[in-house]
């Protein structure tokens, strides 16, 4: 199937790599492949893209007129929502392909509205579906090729069959397809992210309660997760969740929810509270640092371990680390960041990063520092030589925003340690 993909983020590149690997002829409106350090790609995705480009199944620098000449059958719009007028213009320019699939979250009713506009065009037969992506940063290619759920919002049997055929290479052992109406699919995508965010924020509230009573939230988390009605996923308290796409989806869902409420209702919605709790959590590690040093933080040196919004990605977009770094710099704290992949992308988020350094290792970042702040739970942080590292610091203070260390073991090793809801309050 000849496919034109619009967008240049991780979702777009992952779709291009995976679909072209199945024999699709994929056209991308991009000048070149992203480099390894880019937030828009992951190592295995980039390797597959390079292979497909060499094989001739992937074409870059595709213009709309080229797509029209090639007879593109499917247009996948992987951009953040650009508005109906832009969508219509681009669909017309690509030669009115037989099928258009929107894969990014969109305001409720967008798919049906676009379908109505296209059906109003003379001799147009383009069908529009909403095909929400469940591509996860950090495991983008795996999450698409070994997909847990294939959700499609479609009112067209022909369009449904085309998407099913397209995904057959990744949907053979067990049929994971669920077909609903476009609006149901649009709301489902928003609702899933809202539920995941709610679980995390609920755990952060519980962690605060646990800390105030000297209770270890990890024991509570384990017991909660053992209940099959709850499970373990997204029950980890921490210093805030991030990811620009995820946060944008929550904001969109909150707008949709608020649009149904009476104008006189000024109470905060559940999701509004979820977002507010997350914003508070982003300040958690700074508040601990501030209290420990009794507000005398100016001129101190702090090691920040991890700045990616989640492990195994180079993306810092929407990361809690961005807020934390800004606050530290505003208080004249010297910040030394180590992240195995994402640190190189920090420069684009700070106009004048005086006081911000990039280290080549977690040990280098911690050397001579007044505190270590763990922000991203990269695997390489779990089994470091912490006793040796402690001796290189001015103060053996470790503020763990991801609860990767055991409080008792850290105390026995001579550390001043504080996690999120792990019993010791700083």
C-alpha positions as CSV (number, residue, x, y, z in Angstrom):
1,X,0.0,0.0,0.0
2,X,1.4,3.4,-0.9
3,X,1.3,5.5,2.2
4,X,2.0,9.2,2.9
5,X,2.9,10.0,6.5
6,X,2.6,13.6,7.8
7,X,4.6,14.5,10.8
8,X,8.2,14.2,12.0
9,X,7.9,13.1,15.6
10,X,8.5,9.7,17.2
11,X,5.1,8.4,16.2
12,X,5.5,9.4,12.6
13,X,9.0,7.9,12.2
14,X,7.9,4.7,14.0
15,X,5.0,4.3,11.7
16,X,7.2,4.9,8.7
17,X,9.8,2.3,9.8
18,X,7.3,-0.4,10.8
19,X,5.0,-0.1,7.8
20,X,7.7,0.1,5.2
21,X,9.3,-3.0,6.7
22,X,6.2,-4.9,5.7
23,X,6.4,-3.9,2.1
24,X,4.5,-0.7,2.1
25,X,5.8,2.1,-0.1
26,X,6.1,5.0,2.5
27,X,6.5,8.7,1.7
28,X,7.7,11.1,4.4
29,X,7.7,14.9,4.1
30,X,11.1,15.2,5.7
31,X,14.5,16.3,4.4
32,X,16.5,13.6,6.0
33,X,16.4,11.0,8.7
34,X,16.8,12.2,12.3
35,X,20.1,11.7,14.0
36,X,20.7,9.3,16.9
37,X,20.5,12.1,19.5
38,X,17.1,13.4,18.2
39,X,14.1,13.3,20.5
40,X,12.1,12.1,17.4
41,X,13.7,8.7,17.1
42,X,15.0,5.7,19.1
43,X,18.0,3.5,18.1
44,X,16.1,0.5,16.8
45,X,13.7,2.7,14.9
46,X,16.6,4.6,13.3
47,X,18.3,1.3,12.2
48,X,15.0,0.1,10.6
49,X,14.5,3.5,8.9
50,X,18.0,3.3,7.4
51,X,17.4,-0.2,6.1
52,X,14.1,0.8,4.5
53,X,15.6,3.9,3.0
54,X,18.4,1.8,1.4
55,X,15.8,-0.8,0.2
56,X,13.9,1.9,-1.5
57,X,10.6,1.4,0.4
58,X,11.0,4.7,2.2
59,X,11.2,8.0,0.4
60,X,12.0,11.4,2.0
61,X,11.4,14.9,0.8
62,X,8.1,13.9,-0.7
63,X,5.9,16.8,-1.8
64,X,2.1,16.6,-2.0
65,X,2.2,16.6,-5.8
66,X,4.6,13.7,-5.8
67,X,2.3,11.7,-3.5
68,X,-0.6,12.6,-5.9
69,X,1.4,11.4,-8.9
70,X,2.4,8.2,-7.2
71,X,-1.3,7.4,-6.4
72,X,-1.0,7.3,-2.6
73,X,-3.8,5.2,-1.2
74,X,-3.4,6.0,2.5
75,X,-2.6,9.3,4.3
76,X,-1.6,8.9,7.9
77,X,-1.7,12.2,9.7
78,X,0.6,11.9,12.7
79,X,0.9,15.6,13.5
80,X,-0.5,17.3,16.5
81,X,-4.0,18.4,15.6
82,X,-3.6,21.2,12.9
83,X,-7.2,22.1,12.4
84,X,-9.8,21.1,9.8
85,X,-8.8,23.7,7.2
86,X,-5.2,22.5,7.1
87,X,-6.2,18.9,7.0
88,X,-8.6,19.5,4.1
89,X,-5.9,21.4,2.2
90,X,-3.3,18.7,2.7
91,X,-5.7,15.9,1.8
92,X,-6.7,17.7,-1.4
93,X,-3.0,18.4,-2.3
94,X,-2.2,14.7,-1.9
95,X,-4.7,13.7,-4.6
96,X,-7.6,12.7,-2.3
97,X,-6.3,9.2,-1.3
98,X,-8.9,6.5,-0.7
99,X,-8.3,6.5,3.0
100,X,-7.2,9.1,5.6
101,X,-6.3,8.0,9.2
102,X,-5.9,10.4,12.0
103,X,-3.5,8.9,14.6
104,X,-3.0,11.7,17.1
105,X,-5.6,12.7,19.7
106,X,-8.1,15.2,18.3
107,X,-11.1,17.1,19.7
108,X,-14.2,14.9,19.9
109,X,-16.0,14.9,16.6
110,X,-13.0,15.8,14.4
111,X,-13.1,12.6,12.4
112,X,-16.7,12.9,11.5
113,X,-16.4,16.6,10.7
114,X,-13.6,15.9,8.3
115,X,-15.5,13.1,6.7
116,X,-18.5,15.4,6.1
117,X,-16.3,18.1,4.5
118,X,-14.7,15.5,2.2
119,X,-18.0,13.9,1.2
120,X,-19.2,17.4,0.2
121,X,-16.5,17.6,-2.4
122,X,-17.5,16.7,-5.9
123,X,-16.5,13.1,-6.8
124,X,-14.6,12.6,-3.6
125,X,-14.7,9.1,-2.2
126,X,-12.1,9.5,0.6
127,X,-12.9,7.7,3.9
128,X,-11.7,9.0,7.2
129,X,-11.0,6.9,10.3
130,X,-9.5,7.6,13.7
131,X,-6.7,5.2,14.4
132,X,-5.2,6.2,17.8
133,X,-1.6,5.3,18.2
134,X,-0.5,3.5,21.4
135,X,3.2,4.0,20.6
136,X,5.2,4.3,23.9
137,X,8.4,6.3,24.1
138,X,11.3,4.2,25.2
139,X,9.9,1.1,23.4
140,X,8.3,2.7,20.4
141,X,8.9,0.0,17.8
142,X,8.1,-2.8,20.1
143,X,4.9,-1.1,21.3
144,X,3.7,-0.8,17.7
145,X,4.8,-4.2,16.3
146,X,3.7,-6.1,19.4
147,X,0.7,-4.0,20.0
148,X,-1.6,-4.9,22.9
149,X,-4.7,-3.3,21.4
150,X,-5.7,-2.2,17.9
151,X,-8.5,0.3,18.3
152,X,-10.1,1.8,15.2
153,X,-12.8,4.4,15.0
154,X,-14.5,3.8,11.7
155,X,-17.9,4.0,10.1
156,X,-16.7,2.4,6.8
157,X,-16.4,-1.4,6.4
158,X,-14.1,-0.9,3.4
159,X,-11.8,1.4,5.5
160,X,-11.8,-1.0,8.4
161,X,-10.8,-3.9,6.1
162,X,-7.9,-1.8,4.7
163,X,-6.5,-1.0,8.2
164,X,-6.9,-4.6,9.3
165,X,-5.0,-5.8,6.2
166,X,-2.3,-3.2,6.8
167,X,-1.8,-4.4,10.4
168,X,-2.0,-8.1,9.6
169,X,1.8,-8.7,10.0
170,X,1.5,-7.5,13.6
171,X,-1.9,-9.0,14.4
172,X,-1.6,-12.7,13.4
173,X,-1.4,-14.8,16.6
174,X,-4.4,-13.1,18.3
175,X,-6.9,-10.7,16.8
176,X,-6.6,-7.6,18.9
177,X,-8.8,-5.4,16.7
178,X,-11.6,-3.5,18.3
179,X,-13.8,-1.4,16.0
180,X,-15.9,1.4,17.4
181,X,-17.3,4.7,16.1
182,X,-14.9,7.5,15.5
183,X,-16.1,9.5,18.5
184,X,-15.9,6.5,20.7
185,X,-12.3,6.0,19.6
186,X,-11.4,9.6,20.1
187,X,-12.8,9.6,23.6
188,X,-11.2,6.2,24.4
189,X,-7.7,7.5,23.6
190,X,-8.2,10.5,25.9
191,X,-9.8,8.4,28.6
192,X,-6.9,5.9,28.7
193,X,-4.3,8.6,29.3
194,X,-6.6,10.3,31.8
195,X,-6.9,7.0,33.8
196,X,-3.1,6.4,33.8
197,X,-2.4,9.9,35.0
198,X,-5.1,9.6,37.7
199,X,-3.4,6.4,39.1
200,X,0.0,8.1,39.3
201,X,-1.4,11.2,41.0
202,X,-3.4,9.1,43.4
203,X,-0.2,7.3,44.4
204,X,1.6,10.6,44.9
205,X,-1.2,11.7,47.3
206,X,-0.9,8.4,49.1
207,X,2.9,8.8,49.3
208,X,2.5,12.2,51.0
209,X,0.1,10.6,53.5
210,X,2.4,7.7,54.1
211,X,5.4,9.9,54.8
212,X,3.5,11.9,57.3
213,X,2.7,8.7,59.3
214,X,6.1,7.1,58.9
215,X,4.7,4.5,56.5
216,X,6.7,3.1,53.6
217,X,4.6,3.6,50.5
218,X,6.5,0.8,48.7
219,X,4.9,-1.8,51.1
220,X,1.5,-0.2,50.4
221,X,2.1,-0.2,46.6
222,X,3.0,-3.9,46.6
223,X,-0.1,-4.8,48.6
224,X,-2.4,-2.7,46.4
225,X,-1.0,-4.1,43.2
226,X,-1.5,-7.7,44.4
227,X,-5.3,-7.0,44.3
228,X,-6.2,-8.2,40.7
229,X,-8.8,-5.5,40.5
230,X,-6.0,-2.9,40.7
231,X,-2.8,-4.4,39.4
232,X,0.7,-2.9,39.5
233,X,0.8,-0.7,36.4
234,X,1.2,3.1,36.9
235,X,1.2,2.8,40.7
236,X,4.6,4.3,41.2
237,X,4.8,7.6,43.1
238,X,7.5,10.0,42.0
239,X,8.6,13.5,41.2
240,X,6.0,14.0,38.5
241,X,5.1,12.5,35.2
242,X,5.9,14.1,31.8
243,X,6.0,13.7,28.1
244,X,4.7,16.5,25.9
245,X,2.2,14.4,24.0
246,X,0.8,12.8,27.2
247,X,0.4,16.1,28.9
248,X,-1.3,17.6,25.9
249,X,-3.7,14.8,25.8
250,X,-4.6,15.4,29.5
251,X,-5.1,19.0,28.8
252,X,-7.4,18.3,25.9
253,X,-9.4,15.8,27.9
254,X,-9.7,18.3,30.7
255,X,-11.1,20.9,28.2
256,X,-13.6,18.4,26.9
257,X,-14.7,17.6,30.4
258,X,-15.0,21.2,31.4
259,X,-17.0,22.0,28.3
260,X,-19.9,19.9,29.6
261,X,-20.0,21.5,33.0
262,X,-22.3,24.4,33.9
263,X,-20.7,27.8,33.7
264,X,-21.5,28.4,37.3
265,X,-19.7,25.3,38.4
266,X,-16.3,26.5,39.6
267,X,-15.1,23.4,41.4
268,X,-12.1,21.7,40.1
269,X,-12.6,18.6,38.0
270,X,-11.1,15.3,38.9
271,X,-8.6,15.6,36.1
272,X,-7.8,19.2,37.0
273,X,-6.8,17.9,40.4
274,X,-4.7,15.2,38.8
275,X,-2.8,17.8,36.9
276,X,-2.5,20.1,39.9
277,X,-1.0,17.2,42.0
278,X,1.5,16.5,39.2
279,X,2.5,20.1,39.1
280,X,3.2,20.0,42.8
281,X,5.2,16.8,42.5
282,X,7.6,18.6,40.1
283,X,8.6,20.8,43.0
284,X,9.1,18.0,45.5
285,X,12.8,17.5,45.1
286,X,13.6,21.2,45.3
287,X,11.5,21.5,48.4
288,X,13.4,18.7,50.0
289,X,16.7,20.4,49.1
290,X,15.4,23.7,50.4
291,X,14.4,22.3,53.7
292,X,17.5,20.3,54.2
293,X,19.8,23.3,53.7
294,X,17.4,25.6,55.5
295,X,16.9,27.8,52.5
296,X,20.6,28.3,52.0
297,X,20.9,26.8,48.5
298,X,22.5,29.6,46.6
299,X,25.9,28.6,45.3
300,X,25.5,24.9,46.0
301,X,26.3,22.2,43.5
302,X,23.6,19.6,42.7
303,X,23.9,16.5,40.5
304,X,20.8,15.7,38.5
305,X,20.6,12.0,37.4
306,X,18.3,11.8,34.4
307,X,16.5,14.5,32.5
308,X,14.5,12.4,29.9
309,X,10.8,12.3,30.7
310,X,11.1,8.5,31.0
311,X,13.9,5.9,30.6
312,X,15.1,4.7,27.2
313,X,14.3,7.8,25.4
314,X,16.2,10.9,24.4
315,X,13.2,13.2,24.8
316,X,13.1,15.8,27.5
317,X,10.0,17.5,26.1
318,X,7.5,17.8,28.9
319,X,10.0,16.3,31.4
320,X,9.7,17.2,35.1
321,X,13.5,17.8,34.9
322,X,12.9,20.9,32.9
323,X,10.9,22.6,35.7
324,X,13.3,21.4,38.4
325,X,16.4,22.7,36.5
326,X,14.7,26.1,36.0
327,X,13.9,26.4,39.7
328,X,17.4,25.4,40.7
329,X,19.0,27.9,38.3
330,X,16.7,30.6,39.5
331,X,18.0,30.1,43.0
332,X,21.6,30.2,41.8
333,X,22.2,26.5,42.3
334,X,24.9,25.0,40.1
335,X,23.3,22.0,38.2
336,X,25.3,19.2,36.8
337,X,23.1,16.8,34.7
338,X,23.9,13.3,33.6
339,X,21.6,11.4,31.3
340,X,22.9,8.6,29.0
341,X,20.8,9.9,26.0
342,X,18.8,13.0,26.7
343,X,21.3,15.5,28.2
344,X,22.4,16.7,24.7
345,X,18.9,17.9,24.0
346,X,18.7,20.2,27.1
347,X,20.3,23.2,25.3
348,X,17.2,23.8,23.2
349,X,15.1,24.4,26.3
350,X,17.3,27.1,28.0
351,X,18.2,30.4,26.4
352,X,20.9,31.3,28.9
353,X,22.0,28.1,30.7
354,X,24.5,29.7,33.0
355,X,25.1,27.3,35.9
356,X,24.1,24.3,33.9
357,X,26.7,21.6,33.1
358,X,26.5,18.3,31.4
359,X,28.5,15.4,32.9
360,X,29.7,12.2,31.1
361,X,28.8,9.9,33.9
362,X,26.7,9.8,37.1
363,X,29.9,9.7,39.1
364,X,31.3,12.8,37.4
365,X,28.0,14.6,38.1
366,X,28.1,13.7,41.8
367,X,31.7,14.6,42.4
368,X,32.0,17.5,44.8
369,X,28.2,18.0,44.9
370,X,26.0,18.9,47.8
371,X,23.2,16.5,46.7
372,X,22.2,14.0,44.1
373,X,18.6,14.3,42.8
374,X,17.3,11.2,40.9
375,X,14.8,12.3,38.3
376,X,14.7,9.5,35.7
377,X,15.1,5.8,36.6
378,X,17.6,4.7,34.1
379,X,18.8,1.1,34.8
380,X,22.4,2.1,35.1
381,X,21.6,4.0,38.3
382,X,20.4,1.0,40.2
383,X,23.7,-0.8,41.0
384,X,26.3,2.0,41.1
385,X,29.2,1.9,43.7
386,X,27.3,4.2,46.0
387,X,29.8,3.9,49.0
388,X,32.7,5.1,46.7
389,X,30.5,7.8,45.2
390,X,29.4,9.0,48.7
391,X,33.0,9.7,49.6
392,X,33.4,12.0,46.6
393,X,30.6,14.3,47.6
394,X,30.5,17.3,49.9
395,X,27.4,16.0,51.6
396,X,26.1,12.4,51.2
397,X,22.5,13.6,50.4
398,X,20.5,11.6,47.9
399,X,16.9,12.7,47.1
400,X,15.3,9.9,45.1
401,X,12.5,11.0,43.0
402,X,11.8,7.5,41.6
403,X,12.3,5.3,44.7
404,X,14.9,3.1,43.1
405,X,16.9,2.6,46.3
406,X,16.1,1.0,49.6
407,X,16.0,3.5,52.6
408,X,17.5,1.1,55.1
409,X,20.4,0.0,52.9
410,X,21.1,3.7,52.1
411,X,21.1,4.6,55.7
412,X,23.4,1.7,56.6
413,X,25.8,2.9,53.8
414,X,26.1,6.3,55.4
415,X,23.7,8.2,53.1
416,X,21.2,10.9,54.0
417,X,18.4,9.5,51.9
418,X,14.8,10.5,51.2
419,X,12.5,9.0,48.6
420,X,8.9,9.6,47.8
421,X,6.8,8.4,50.7
422,X,9.5,6.1,52.0
423,X,9.1,7.0,55.7
424,X,11.9,9.5,56.2
425,X,10.7,13.1,55.8
426,X,13.1,15.9,54.7
